[in-house]
């Protein structure tokens, strides 16, 4: 088991190298907003791909009911093959001479479909990790993964920056965006191939009940636990706060009088550089005081990042992307905190329930865009600070002893 849990931890880490190399495409938001800005879209419409991406993350609940335990590794493979196909669709609309409306529609649709596939991949990848690792090894894996692999995202983001500004004569707009999408296709395939190497401990198969009954029983089992219920609401509020990210990129026009596309690669690089530093520091916190400490750190960083962007002038505001990038690790720490509260036979179900917080918060990016269109960027930043504060208050309340702690 000791060797296997190290093996699974490294398989997980390698998957994230591929994910982060394709960060400009897989992290739907900044690059897509820059593309929409080039296409003349409003700030509300520029936030729409990020919203459809969140909305698409309803899929894991269905697949957690449908998929037997023996096929959980296969789901990671199939989901990433699907992501490769959606990325290819957008690449073709950018590489071929089609109308701007077709490109906008393709990117919005890609956000939705990629939300379905990547959320499925995420949930089953977390389950594959936990089926081969102890709670302590999960914490160490998260620390290593999110300390090292964000540098792959920095490299991918700087590559995107080079393509967009100064650019290459052979790839003028929109071919510069097309190449960014092209790079993401082999990254999706790399995740699929690597995920086949997960080694899973056996779990007795369950009898599949009717889907509606499964949903009701799953929700009842999850929400009757006060700690899990508070964590779910906190995850919704965390995502609502994180919805400010696209507006941070669009804010470049006001703060720096620059086209967002000119800085999108730099902002992504700063974001993932901050994620690397945050991965190390939050990992130390999680190893020493538990995953709940890492969760609280992630939430607090979102509030600080929004306040920084709102209160600092000129180029200094770009450091907000580093702070937000570190806080973005709540997407790993909150679900794994839920996993630590769950028995192995319940963890896939509970991962799926916590992931439902994502489509419930899918209004957030568009809401941030609408607030900005109506009242200015300050309204969006204040909204992010308030929702992060509410999430922090929910998690800081006393929690029951985790299942992992109880068994140690």
Secondary structure, 3 states (H helix, E strand, C coil): CHHHHHHHHHHHHHHHHHHHHCHHHHCCCHHHHHHHHHCCCCHHHHCHHHHHHHHHHHHHHHHHHHCCHHHHHHHHHHHHHHHHHHHHHHHHHHHCCCCHHHHHHHHHHHHHHHHHHHHHHHHHHHHHHHCCCCHHHHHHHHHHHHHHCHHHHHHHHHHHHHHHHHHCCCCCCCHHHHHHHHHHHHHHHHHHHHHCCCCCCCCCCCCCCCHHHHHHHHHHHHHCCHHHHHHHHHHHHHHHHHCCHHHHHHCHHHHCCCCHHHHHHHHHHHHHHHHHHHHHHHHHHHHHHCHHHHHHHHHHHHHHHHHHHHHCCHHHHHHHHHHHHHHCCHHHHHHHHHHHCCCHHHHHHHHHHHHHHHHHCCCHHHHHHHHHHHHCHHHHHHHHHHHHHHHHHHHHCCCCCCHHHHHC
